[in-house]
Amino acid sequence: RAAMWSALVAPLSLSLSLSLSLVGSSALVGSWAAAGPSAMGRRRVRPARALEEGAAPKADEEVLYALGLTAAKNLAELKLLLQPSEAKLVGQALTDALSGSEREDFDWSKYGPQMESLLGGRQSLVQAASMSAGEALLASASKEKGAVTTDSGLVYQELLAGEGESPGPQSKVTAHYTGTLPNGEVFDSSVLRGTPLTFPLGGVIKGWQEGLQMMKVGGRAILTIPSNLAYGPQGTGPIPPGAVLRFEVELLKVEQ
């Protein structure tokens, strides 16, 4: 459920310090900026460890590995903006920081503006490529048999007509879905998880709000959603900035 909610909920401010709203005010370097000029040139002070080795029962290795993967998933935005060799260096810095083995002579605070510039520039590159791929997907989807392009730019293609009721803007709905990027990569799927999701229609992205109201219970459709009806120029998680999204949706239940 958490995976689906991250992909569908109406855009909110990111919960992590890493944000893709980099131009003007970078949350990634927020701690650097908040420290103020007095922090510039200051040697890093290593914080004391809350737990020394042996002070607690050793955690299960698989649990620890899962914890690491969870933390990495929360940095999905950063992964989109880095080349593999660059991501490896960032990963090494994370490892050093967690193990307390950072370079004591390295003044990371002075790199705040460069970090902001790097990530802002990369965001622009990713967004341009994403928008180009998205435009091609929208054009292709609009030519599919039975496809309808609405005034908002949503491309709706009915695969199977439903016979039940249609949801309204305040309805709670239950649906199965698979979401893909323009390159065909699946970024989220209730089908793969084997569990449909129930959610208030008014709480998800605009493309879903519009598309599901065109469906009836029992129906299946493909929604090709322009960026402005999804996550816009900021993207979120594994979804690049400016991405057009494609969802195959089966509407299972409506509660008015």
Accessible surface in RSA format (square Angstrom, percent):
REM  Atomic radii and reference values for relative SASA: ProtOr
REM  Chains: A
REM  Algorithm: Lee & Richards
REM  Probe-radius: 1.40
REM  Slices: 20
REM RES _ NUM      All-atoms   Total-Side   Main-Chain    Non-polar    All polar
REM                ABS   REL    ABS   REL    ABS   REL    ABS   REL    ABS   REL
RES ARG A   1   163.73  68.7 140.95  71.8  22.78  54.2  61.14  83.6 102.58  62.2
RES ALA A   2    86.70  79.7  68.97 106.4  17.73  40.3  77.23 108.8   9.47  25.1
RES ALA A   3    52.97  48.7  40.57  62.6  12.40  28.2  48.53  68.3   4.44  11.8
RES MET A   4     0.00   0.0   0.00   0.0   0.00   0.0   0.00   0.0   0.00   0.0
RES TRP A   5    91.94  36.9  91.94  44.5   0.01   0.0  70.50  37.6  21.44  34.8
RES SER A   6    65.31  55.2  50.98  68.0  14.34  33.0  47.40 100.9  17.91  25.1
RES ALA A   7     5.37   4.9   3.64   5.6   1.73   3.9   5.37   7.6   0.00   0.0
RES LEU A   8     0.00   0.0   0.00   0.0   0.00   0.0   0.00   0.0   0.00   0.0
RES VAL A   9    22.94  15.1  22.83  20.7   0.11   0.3  22.83  19.8   0.11   0.3
RES ALA A  10    38.52  35.4  37.06  57.2   1.46   3.3  37.06  52.2   1.46   3.9
RES PRO A  11    64.52  47.0  39.78  36.3  24.73  89.9  44.55  36.8  19.97 124.1
RES LEU A  12   142.62  79.4 115.67  82.8  26.95  67.7 123.25  86.6  19.38  52.1
RES SER A  13   109.99  92.9  78.33 104.5  31.66  72.9  56.45 120.2  53.54  75.0
RES LEU A  14    56.04  31.2  32.73  23.4  23.31  58.6  34.89  24.5  21.15  56.9
RES SER A  15   117.13  99.0  72.09  96.2  45.04 103.8  57.02 121.4  60.10  84.2
RES LEU A  16    58.96  32.8  48.12  34.4  10.84  27.3  51.97  36.5   6.99  18.8
RES SER A  17    83.74  70.8  67.01  89.4  16.73  38.5  47.63 101.4  36.12  50.6
RES LEU A  18     2.84   1.6   2.59   1.9   0.24   0.6   2.59   1.8   0.24   0.6
RES SER A  19    17.08  14.4  17.08  22.8   0.00   0.0   7.81  16.6   9.27  13.0
RES LEU A  20     2.20   1.2   1.28   0.9   0.92   2.3   1.28   0.9   0.92   2.5
RES SER A  21    71.50  60.4  60.03  80.1  11.47  26.4  42.76  91.1  28.74  40.3
RES LEU A  22     1.10   0.6   0.26   0.2   0.84   2.1   0.26   0.2   0.84   2.3
RES VAL A  23   129.43  85.2 101.99  92.3  27.44  66.1 105.79  91.9  23.64  64.1
RES GLY A  24    73.79  91.0   0.00   N/A  73.79  91.0  38.83 106.6  34.96  78.3
RES SER A  25    85.90  72.6  75.91 101.3  10.00  23.0  50.01 106.5  35.90  50.3
RES SER A  26    10.10   8.5   0.10   0.1  10.00  23.0   0.60   1.3   9.50  13.3
RES ALA A  27    43.37  39.9  28.57  44.1  14.80  33.7  37.22  52.4   6.16  16.3
RES LEU A  28    51.67  28.8  37.65  26.9  14.01  35.2  37.65  26.4  14.01  37.7
RES VAL A  29     4.70   3.1   3.50   3.2   1.20   2.9   4.70   4.1   0.00   0.0
RES GLY A  30    26.66  32.9   0.00   N/A  26.66  32.9  24.07  66.1   2.59   5.8
RES SER A  31    78.98  66.7  61.05  81.5  17.93  41.3  51.54 109.7  27.45  38.4
RES TRP A  32    47.49  19.1  45.38  22.0   2.11   5.0  44.38  23.7   3.11   5.0
RES ALA A  33    61.09  56.2  40.14  61.9  20.95  47.6  45.77  64.5  15.31  40.6
RES ALA A  34    90.18  82.9  49.61  76.6  40.57  92.3  62.34  87.8  27.84  73.7
RES ALA A  35    47.62  43.8  21.73  33.5  25.89  58.9  33.33  46.9  14.29  37.9
RES GLY A  36    20.70  25.5   0.00   N/A  20.70  25.5  19.21  52.7   1.48   3.3
RES PRO A  37   122.67  89.4 110.47 100.7  12.20  44.3 113.27  93.5   9.40  58.4
RES SER A  38    83.25  70.4  57.40  76.6  25.85  59.6  54.47 116.0  28.78  40.3
RES ALA A  39    10.86  10.0   9.05  14.0   1.81   4.1   9.05  12.7   1.81   4.8
RES MET A  40    86.16  44.6  66.32  43.9  19.84  47.2  64.00  54.4  22.17  29.4
RES GLY A  41    60.99  75.2   0.00   N/A  60.99  75.2  30.87  84.7  30.11  67.4
RES ARG A  42   132.41  55.6 118.45  60.4  13.97  33.3  54.68  74.7  77.73  47.1
RES ARG A  43   158.56  66.6 149.56  76.2   9.00  21.4  74.64 102.0  83.92  50.9
RES ARG A  44    42.35  17.8  22.07  11.3  20.28  48.3  29.70  40.6  12.65   7.7
RES VAL A  45   122.28  80.5 101.74  92.1  20.54  49.5 104.81  91.1  17.47  47.4
RES ARG A  46   107.62  45.2  86.17  43.9  21.45  51.1  42.66  58.3  64.96  39.4
RES PRO A  47   103.43  75.4  87.05  79.3  16.38  59.5  97.04  80.1   6.39  39.7
RES ALA A  48   102.36  94.1  64.82 100.0  37.54  85.4  75.19 105.9  27.18  72.0
RES ARG A  49   125.95  52.9 103.06  52.5  22.89  54.5  43.22  59.1  82.73  50.1
RES ALA A  50   108.48  99.7  63.96  98.7  44.52 101.3  76.05 107.1  32.43  85.9
RES LEU A  51   113.16  63.0 100.97  72.2  12.19  30.6 101.04  71.0  12.13  32.6
RES GLU A  52   115.37  66.2 109.89  83.1   5.48  13.1  56.06 108.4  59.31  48.4
RES GLU A  53   178.04 102.2 143.54 108.6  34.49  82.1  70.35 136.1 107.68  87.9
RES GLY A  54    73.45  90.6   0.00   N/A  73.45  90.6  36.22  99.4  37.23  83.4
RES ALA A  55    65.24  60.0  24.03  37.1  41.21  93.7  36.29  51.1  28.95  76.7
RES ALA A  56    48.87  44.9  29.79  46.0  19.08  43.4  35.06  49.4  13.81  36.6
RES PRO A  57   130.82  95.3 104.27  95.1  26.55  96.5 116.26  96.0  14.56  90.5
RES LYS A  58   172.04  83.9 134.88  82.8  37.16  88.5  94.14  84.7  77.90  83.0
RES ALA A  59    47.31  43.5  31.22  48.2  16.09  36.6  40.18  56.6   7.13  18.9
RES ASP A  60    86.99  60.9  70.50  70.2  16.49  39.0  31.13  73.3  55.86  55.7
RES GLU A  61   123.77  71.1 115.77  87.6   8.00  19.1  43.25  83.7  80.52  65.7
RES GLU A  62   143.76  82.5 136.76 103.5   7.00  16.7  52.03 100.6  91.73  74.9
RES VAL A  63    93.85  61.8  90.33  81.8   3.52   8.5  92.97  80.8   0.88   2.4
RES LEU A  64    85.33  47.5  77.49  55.4   7.85  19.7  77.76  54.6   7.58  20.4
RES TYR A  65   154.23  72.0 147.06  83.7   7.17  18.7 112.30  84.4  41.93  51.7
RES ALA A  66    51.91  47.7  48.82  75.3   3.09   7.0  50.98  71.8   0.93   2.5
RES LEU A  67   117.42  65.4 113.11  80.9   4.31  10.8 116.78  82.0   0.64   1.7
RES GLY A  68    40.68  50.2   0.00   N/A  40.68  50.2  34.82  95.6   5.86  13.1
RES LEU A  69    88.97  49.5  88.07  63.0   0.91   2.3  88.18  61.9   0.79   2.1
RES THR A  70    76.63  54.5  73.43  74.4   3.20   7.6  51.67  69.4  24.96  37.7
RES ALA A  71    54.16  49.8  47.94  74.0   6.22  14.2  52.24  73.6   1.92   5.1
RES ALA A  72    57.73  53.1  45.55  70.3  12.18  27.7  49.38  69.5   8.35  22.1
RES LYS A  73   155.18  75.7 143.29  87.9  11.89  28.3  87.96  79.2  67.22  71.6
RES ASN A  74    64.23  44.3  60.14  58.1   4.10   9.9   7.25  17.4  56.99  55.1
RES LEU A  75    51.96  28.9  50.59  36.2   1.37   3.4  50.60  35.5   1.36   3.7
RES ALA A  76    18.06  16.6  15.36  23.7   2.70   6.2  17.05  24.0   1.01   2.7
RES GLU A  77     7.17   4.1   7.17   5.4   0.00   0.0   0.00   0.0   7.17   5.9
RES LEU A  78    21.58  12.0  21.52  15.4   0.06   0.1  21.58  15.2   0.00   0.0
RES LYS A  79   159.34  77.7 149.14  91.5  10.20  24.3  94.32  84.9  65.02  69.3
RES LEU A  80    55.55  30.9  35.50  25.4  20.05  50.4  39.45  27.7  16.10  43.3
RES LEU A  81     5.90   3.3   0.50   0.4   5.40  13.6   3.55   2.5   2.35   6.3
RES LEU A  82    25.99  14.5   7.32   5.2  18.67  46.9   9.47   6.7  16.52  44.4
RES GLN A  83   102.35  57.2  99.77  72.9   2.59   6.2  33.16  70.6  69.19  52.5
RES PRO A  84   119.31  87.0 105.95  96.6  13.36  48.6 113.28  93.5   6.03  37.5
RES SER A  85    80.25  67.8  69.94  93.3  10.31  23.8  54.04 115.1  26.21  36.7
RES GLU A  86    45.72  26.3  43.90  33.2   1.82   4.3  27.41  53.0  18.32  15.0
RES ALA A  87    38.04  35.0  30.31  46.8   7.73  17.6  31.06  43.7   6.98  18.5
RES LYS A  88   164.34  80.2 151.92  93.2  12.42  29.6 104.06  93.7  60.28  64.2
RES LEU A  89   133.18  74.2 127.26  91.0   5.91  14.9 127.84  89.8   5.34  14.4
RES VAL A  90    51.33  33.8  48.32  43.7   3.01   7.3  51.28  44.6   0.05   0.1
RES GLY A  91    29.21  36.0   0.00   N/A  29.21  36.0  27.15  74.5   2.06   4.6
RES GLN A  92    96.41  53.9  92.38  67.5   4.03   9.6  37.14  79.1  59.27  45.0
RES ALA A  93    58.83  54.1  50.10  77.3   8.74  19.9  55.07  77.6   3.76  10.0
RES LEU A  94    84.14  46.9  83.54  59.8   0.60   1.5  84.03  59.0   0.11   0.3
RES THR A  95    77.88  55.4  74.28  75.3   3.60   8.6  49.98  67.1  27.90  42.2
RES ASP A  96    37.86  26.5  37.86  37.7   0.00   0.0   2.63   6.2  35.22  35.1
RES ALA A  97    54.28  49.9  37.54  57.9  16.73  38.1  37.80  53.2  16.48  43.6
RES LEU A  98   145.80  81.2 129.72  92.8  16.08  40.4 132.78  93.3  13.02  35.0
RES SER A  99    63.04  53.3  38.72  51.7  24.32  56.0  41.86  89.1  21.18  29.7
RES GLY A 100    15.97  19.7   0.00   N/A  15.97  19.7   9.36  25.7   6.61  14.8
RES SER A 101    67.19  56.8  45.41  60.6  21.79  50.2  44.56  94.9  22.64  31.7
RES GLU A 102    40.50  23.3  34.25  25.9   6.26  14.9  19.49  37.7  21.01  17.2
RES ARG A 103   153.65  64.5 141.68  72.2  11.96  28.5  71.19  97.3  82.46  50.0
RES GLU A 104    83.00  47.7  77.39  58.6   5.61  13.4  24.02  46.5  58.98  48.2
RES ASP A 105   116.03  81.3  85.32  84.9  30.71  72.6  44.20 104.0  71.83  71.6
RES PHE A 106    72.40  36.2  68.96  42.7   3.44   9.0  71.29  43.2   1.11   3.2
RES ASP A 107    27.88  19.5  23.27  23.2   4.62  10.9  18.99  44.7   8.89   8.9
RES TRP A 108   106.16  42.6 105.77  51.2   0.39   0.9  91.04  48.5  15.13  24.5
RES SER A 109     6.05   5.1   6.05   8.1   0.00   0.0   6.02  12.8   0.03   0.0
RES LYS A 110   103.61  50.5  95.71  58.7   7.90  18.8  41.15  37.0  62.47  66.5
RES TYR A 111    78.98  36.9  78.98  44.9   0.00   0.0  49.79  37.4  29.19  36.0
RES GLY A 112     0.00   0.0   0.00   N/A   0.00   0.0   0.00   0.0   0.00   0.0
RES PRO A 113    70.42  51.3  62.19  56.7   8.22  29.9  66.08  54.6   4.34  27.0
RES GLN A 114   101.81  56.9  94.38  69.0   7.43  17.7  56.81 120.9  45.00  34.1
RES MET A 115    61.32  31.8  59.80  39.6   1.53   3.6  30.92  26.3  30.40  40.3
RES GLU A 116    43.01  24.7  41.35  31.3   1.65   3.9  13.85  26.8  29.16  23.8
RES SER A 117    80.23  67.8  63.16  84.3  17.08  39.3  35.59  75.8  44.65  62.5
RES LEU A 118    82.06  45.7  72.97  52.2   9.10  22.9  80.72  56.7   1.35   3.6
RES LEU A 119     5.41   3.0   5.41   3.9   0.00   0.0   5.41   3.8   0.00   0.0
RES GLY A 120     8.47  10.4   0.00   N/A   8.47  10.4   7.30  20.0   1.17   2.6
RES GLY A 121    38.95  48.0   0.00   N/A  38.95  48.0  34.62  95.0   4.33   9.7
RES ARG A 122    47.88  20.1  47.30  24.1   0.58   1.4  12.51  17.1  35.37  21.4
RES GLN A 123    18.72  10.5  18.72  13.7   0.00   0.0   2.88   6.1  15.84  12.0
RES SER A 124    68.27  57.7  59.68  79.7   8.59  19.8  34.30  73.0  33.97  47.6
RES LEU A 125   123.26  68.6 117.24  83.9   6.02  15.1 118.20  83.0   5.06  13.6
RES VAL A 126    32.86  21.6  28.82  26.1   4.03   9.7  32.31  28.1   0.54   1.5
RES GLN A 127    45.74  25.6  45.74  33.4   0.00   0.0   5.29  11.2  40.46  30.7
RES ALA A 128    63.67  58.5  50.95  78.6  12.72  28.9  57.36  80.8   6.31  16.7
RES ALA A 129    68.34  62.8  53.29  82.2  15.06  34.2  62.85  88.5   5.49  14.6
RES SER A 130    12.57  10.6   4.47   6.0   8.10  18.7  10.51  22.4   2.06   2.9
RES MET A 131    88.83  46.0  86.05  57.0   2.77   6.6  76.08  64.7  12.75  16.9
RES SER A 132    72.97  61.7  63.92  85.3   9.05  20.9  28.49  60.7  44.48  62.3
RES ALA A 133    45.47  41.8  34.34  53.0  11.13  25.3  42.87  60.4   2.60   6.9
RES GLY A 134     0.00   0.0   0.00   N/A   0.00   0.0   0.00   0.0   0.00   0.0
RES GLU A 135   113.90  65.4 107.26  81.1   6.64  15.8  43.65  84.4  70.25  57.4
RES ALA A 136    64.86  59.6  52.12  80.4  12.75  29.0  60.12  84.7   4.74  12.6
RES LEU A 137    33.76  18.8  28.97  20.7   4.79  12.0  33.27  23.4   0.48   1.3
RES LEU A 138    38.61  21.5  37.22  26.6   1.39   3.5  37.56  26.4   1.05   2.8
RES ALA A 139    49.89  45.9  41.90  64.7   7.99  18.2  49.43  69.6   0.45   1.2
RES SER A 140    61.15  51.7  52.77  70.4   8.38  19.3  28.74  61.2  32.41  45.4
RES ALA A 141    13.05  12.0   9.30  14.4   3.75   8.5  12.54  17.7   0.51   1.4
RES SER A 142    48.07  40.6  28.63  38.2  19.44  44.8  15.95  34.0  32.12  45.0
RES LYS A 143   173.28  84.5 138.62  85.1  34.66  82.5  91.34  82.2  81.95  87.3
RES GLU A 144    87.64  50.3  78.88  59.7   8.76  20.9  15.36  29.7  72.28  59.0
RES LYS A 145   192.15  93.7 172.44 105.8  19.71  46.9 124.49 112.0  67.66  72.1
RES GLY A 146    56.97  70.3   0.00   N/A  56.97  70.3  38.35 105.2  18.62  41.7
RES ALA A 147    23.43  21.5   0.12   0.2  23.31  53.0   0.26   0.4  23.17  61.4
RES VAL A 148    79.71  52.5  76.35  69.1   3.36   8.1  79.71  69.3   0.00   0.0
RES THR A 149    76.86  54.7  49.78  50.5  27.08  64.5  43.26  58.1  33.60  50.8
RES THR A 150    27.30  19.4  15.17  15.4  12.13  28.9  21.97  29.5   5.33   8.1
RES ASP A 151   163.46 114.5 121.60 121.0  41.86  99.0  45.46 107.0 117.99 117.7
RES SER A 152    48.33  40.8  22.73  30.3  25.60  59.0  35.24  75.0  13.09  18.3
RES GLY A 153    24.00  29.6   0.00   N/A  24.00  29.6  21.26  58.3   2.74   6.1
RES LEU A 154     0.00   0.0   0.00   0.0   0.00   0.0   0.00   0.0   0.00   0.0
RES VAL A 155     4.12   2.7   3.88   3.5   0.25   0.6   3.88   3.4   0.25   0.7
RES TYR A 156    15.28   7.1  15.28   8.7   0.00   0.0  13.72  10.3   1.56   1.9
RES GLN A 157    26.41  14.8  26.41  19.3   0.00   0.0   1.98   4.2  24.43  18.5
RES GLU A 158    87.03  50.0  68.39  51.7  18.64  44.4  16.35  31.6  70.69  57.7
RES LEU A 159    68.52  38.2  34.87  24.9  33.66  84.6  39.15  27.5  29.37  79.0
RES LEU A 160    94.77  52.8  90.36  64.6   4.41  11.1  94.07  66.1   0.70   1.9
RES ALA A 161    62.87  57.8  48.48  74.8  14.39  32.7  48.52  68.3  14.35  38.0
RES GLY A 162    13.28  16.4   0.00   N/A  13.28  16.4   1.12   3.1  12.16  27.2
RES GLU A 163   172.84  99.2 136.35 103.2  36.49  86.9  55.38 107.1 117.46  95.9
RES GLY A 164    32.15  39.6   0.00   N/A  32.15  39.6  25.16  69.1   6.98  15.6
RES GLU A 165    87.93  50.5  74.74  56.5  13.18  31.4  40.28  77.9  47.65  38.9
RES SER A 166    43.57  36.8  29.54  39.4  14.03  32.3  20.90  44.5  22.67  31.8
RES PRO A 167     6.55   4.8   0.00   0.0   6.55  23.8   0.11   0.1   6.44  40.0
RES GLY A 168    19.47  24.0   0.00   N/A  19.47  24.0  19.11  52.4   0.36   0.8
RES PRO A 169    77.67  56.6  75.11  68.5   2.56   9.3  76.92  63.5   0.75   4.7
RES GLN A 170   165.39  92.5 137.15 100.2  28.23  67.2  64.16 136.6 101.23  76.8
RES SER A 171     1.54   1.3   0.21   0.3   1.33   3.1   0.40   0.9   1.14   1.6
RES LYS A 172    94.49  46.1  92.73  56.9   1.76   4.2  37.74  34.0  56.75  60.5
RES VAL A 173     0.79   0.5   0.00   0.0   0.79   1.9   0.79   0.7   0.00   0.0
RES THR A 174    16.54  11.8  16.48  16.7   0.05   0.1  13.92  18.7   2.61   3.9
RES ALA A 175     0.03   0.0   0.00   0.0   0.03   0.1   0.00   0.0   0.03   0.1
RES HIS A 176    39.13  21.4  38.35  26.7   0.78   2.0  21.12  21.8  18.01  21.0
RES TYR A 177     0.90   0.4   0.04   0.0   0.86   2.2   0.90   0.7   0.00   0.0
RES THR A 178    34.69  24.7  32.49  32.9   2.20   5.3  23.90  32.1  10.79  16.3
RES GLY A 179     0.00   0.0   0.00   N/A   0.00   0.0   0.00   0.0   0.00   0.0
RES THR A 180    16.24  11.6  16.24  16.5   0.00   0.0  13.69  18.4   2.55   3.9
RES LEU A 181    14.38   8.0  11.56   8.3   2.82   7.1  11.56   8.1   2.82   7.6
RES PRO A 182    39.14  28.5  12.76  11.6  26.37  95.9  13.39  11.1  25.74 160.0
RES ASN A 183   118.49  81.7  75.86  73.3  42.63 102.6  48.22 116.1  70.26  67.9
RES GLY A 184    49.23  60.7   0.00   N/A  49.23  60.7  31.34  86.0  17.90  40.1
RES GLU A 185    95.87  55.0  85.64  64.8  10.22  24.3  37.07  71.7  58.80  48.0
RES VAL A 186    67.70  44.5  44.80  40.6  22.90  55.2  44.80  38.9  22.90  62.1
RES PHE A 187    28.34  14.2   0.74   0.5  27.60  71.8   7.72   4.7  20.62  59.0
RES ASP A 188     8.81   6.2   2.37   2.4   6.44  15.2   7.41  17.4   1.40   1.4
RES SER A 189     5.03   4.2   0.52   0.7   4.51  10.4   0.39   0.8   4.63   6.5
RES SER A 190     0.00   0.0   0.00   0.0   0.00   0.0   0.00   0.0   0.00   0.0
RES VAL A 191    84.30  55.5  71.68  64.9  12.63  30.4  72.21  62.7  12.09  32.8
RES LEU A 192   140.33  78.2 106.95  76.5  33.38  83.9 110.28  77.4  30.05  80.9
RES ARG A 193    91.14  38.3  58.47  29.8  32.67  77.8  58.79  80.4  32.35  19.6
RES GLY A 194    56.48  69.6   0.00   N/A  56.48  69.6  28.56  78.4  27.92  62.5
RES THR A 195    70.03  49.8  67.32  68.3   2.70   6.4  42.10  56.5  27.93  42.2
RES PRO A 196    42.18  30.7  38.48  35.1   3.70  13.4  38.48  31.8   3.70  23.0
RES LEU A 197     5.98   3.3   5.98   4.3   0.00   0.0   5.98   4.2   0.00   0.0
RES THR A 198    48.31  34.4  35.24  35.7  13.07  31.1  20.74  27.9  27.57  41.7
RES PHE A 199     1.80   0.9   0.16   0.1   1.64   4.3   1.80   1.1   0.00   0.0
RES PRO A 200    69.55  50.7  69.55  63.4   0.00   0.0  69.55  57.4   0.00   0.0
RES LEU A 201     0.26   0.1   0.22   0.2   0.04   0.1   0.22   0.2   0.04   0.1
RES GLY A 202    46.37  57.2   0.00   N/A  46.37  57.2  22.22  61.0  24.15  54.1
RES GLY A 203    26.21  32.3   0.00   N/A  26.21  32.3  21.48  59.0   4.72  10.6
RES VAL A 204     0.15   0.1   0.00   0.0   0.15   0.4   0.00   0.0   0.15   0.4
RES ILE A 205     1.06   0.6   0.03   0.0   1.03   2.5   1.06   0.8   0.00   0.0
RES LYS A 206   136.20  66.4 132.53  81.3   3.67   8.7  76.50  68.9  59.70  63.6
RES GLY A 207     0.00   0.0   0.00   N/A   0.00   0.0   0.00   0.0   0.00   0.0
RES TRP A 208     0.00   0.0   0.00   0.0   0.00   0.0   0.00   0.0   0.00   0.0
RES GLN A 209    47.06  26.3  47.06  34.4   0.00   0.0   6.90  14.7  40.16  30.5
RES GLU A 210    50.19  28.8  43.99  33.3   6.20  14.8  33.13  64.1  17.06  13.9
RES GLY A 211     0.00   0.0   0.00   N/A   0.00   0.0   0.00   0.0   0.00   0.0
RES LEU A 212     0.00   0.0   0.00   0.0   0.00   0.0   0.00   0.0   0.00   0.0
RES GLN A 213    66.33  37.1  50.17  36.7  16.16  38.5  13.37  28.5  52.95  40.2
RES MET A 214    75.37  39.0  47.52  31.5  27.85  66.3  53.97  45.9  21.40  28.4
RES MET A 215     3.87   2.0   1.43   0.9   2.44   5.8   3.87   3.3   0.00   0.0
RES LYS A 216   106.70  52.1 104.21  63.9   2.49   5.9  46.47  41.8  60.24  64.2
RES VAL A 217    36.91  24.3  34.09  30.9   2.82   6.8  34.09  29.6   2.82   7.6
RES GLY A 218    35.67  44.0   0.00   N/A  35.67  44.0  28.05  77.0   7.62  17.1
RES GLY A 219     2.01   2.5   0.00   N/A   2.01   2.5   2.01   5.5   0.00   0.0
RES ARG A 220    81.42  34.2  80.85  41.2   0.57   1.4  19.13  26.1  62.29  37.8
RES ALA A 221     0.12   0.1   0.12   0.2   0.00   0.0   0.12   0.2   0.00   0.0
RES ILE A 222    17.14   9.8  16.83  12.5   0.30   0.7  16.83  12.1   0.30   0.8
RES LEU A 223     0.00   0.0   0.00   0.0   0.00   0.0   0.00   0.0   0.00   0.0
RES THR A 224     1.18   0.8   1.18   1.2   0.00   0.0   0.00   0.0   1.18   1.8
RES ILE A 225     0.00   0.0   0.00   0.0   0.00   0.0   0.00   0.0   0.00   0.0
RES PRO A 226    12.24   8.9  12.21  11.1   0.03   0.1  12.24  10.1   0.00   0.0
RES SER A 227    21.42  18.1  19.20  25.6   2.22   5.1  16.42  35.0   5.00   7.0
RES ASN A 228   105.53  72.8  79.85  77.2  25.69  61.8  43.00 103.5  62.53  60.4
RES LEU A 229    16.69   9.3  15.46  11.1   1.23   3.1  16.69  11.7   0.00   0.0
RES ALA A 230     7.67   7.1   0.39   0.6   7.28  16.6   0.39   0.5   7.28  19.3
RES TYR A 231     7.41   3.5   6.05   3.4   1.35   3.5   7.09   5.3   0.31   0.4
RES GLY A 232    11.08  13.7   0.00   N/A  11.08  13.7   8.76  24.1   2.31   5.2
RES PRO A 233    81.43  59.3  80.52  73.4   0.92   3.3  81.07  66.9   0.36   2.3
RES GLN A 234    60.27  33.7  59.06  43.2   1.21   2.9  32.65  69.5  27.61  20.9
RES GLY A 235     1.78   2.2   0.00   N/A   1.78   2.2   0.00   0.0   1.78   4.0
RES THR A 236    22.11  15.7  22.10  22.4   0.00   0.0   6.49   8.7  15.62  23.6
RES GLY A 237    15.69  19.4   0.00   N/A  15.69  19.4  15.14  41.5   0.55   1.2
RES PRO A 238    60.76  44.3  55.71  50.8   5.06  18.4  58.19  48.0   2.57  16.0
RES ILE A 239     1.69   1.0   1.69   1.3   0.00   0.0   1.69   1.2   0.00   0.0
RES PRO A 240    21.03  15.3  20.75  18.9   0.28   1.0  20.75  17.1   0.28   1.7
RES PRO A 241     0.00   0.0   0.00   0.0   0.00   0.0   0.00   0.0   0.00   0.0
RES GLY A 242     2.97   3.7   0.00   N/A   2.97   3.7   2.03   5.6   0.94   2.1
RES ALA A 243     3.39   3.1   0.36   0.6   3.03   6.9   0.36   0.5   3.03   8.0
RES VAL A 244     6.79   4.5   6.79   6.2   0.00   0.0   6.79   5.9   0.00   0.0
RES LEU A 245     0.00   0.0   0.00   0.0   0.00   0.0   0.00   0.0   0.00   0.0
RES ARG A 246    77.24  32.4  77.11  39.3   0.13   0.3  13.47  18.4  63.77  38.6
RES PHE A 247     0.00   0.0   0.00   0.0   0.00   0.0   0.00   0.0   0.00   0.0
RES GLU A 248    62.47  35.9  59.75  45.2   2.72   6.5  13.75  26.6  48.72  39.8
RES VAL A 249     0.57   0.4   0.00   0.0   0.57   1.4   0.57   0.5   0.00   0.0
RES GLU A 250    59.38  34.1  58.31  44.1   1.08   2.6   4.51   8.7  54.87  44.8
RES LEU A 251     0.00   0.0   0.00   0.0   0.00   0.0   0.00   0.0   0.00   0.0
RES LEU A 252    62.63  34.9  43.77  31.3  18.86  47.4  45.59  32.0  17.04  45.9
RES LYS A 253   111.14  54.2 109.61  67.3   1.52   3.6  60.59  54.5  50.54  53.8
RES VAL A 254    13.22   8.7   0.00   0.0  13.22  31.9   0.00   0.0  13.22  35.9
RES GLU A 255    70.28  40.3  63.32  47.9   6.96  16.6  25.23  48.8  45.05  36.8
RES GLN A 256   139.81  78.2  73.39  53.6  66.41 158.1  73.59 156.6  66.22  50.2
END  Absolute sums over single chains surface
CHAIN  1 A    14899.2      11800.3       3098.9       9380.7       5518.5
END  Absolute sums over all chains
TOTAL         14899.2      11800.3       3098.9       9380.7       5518.5
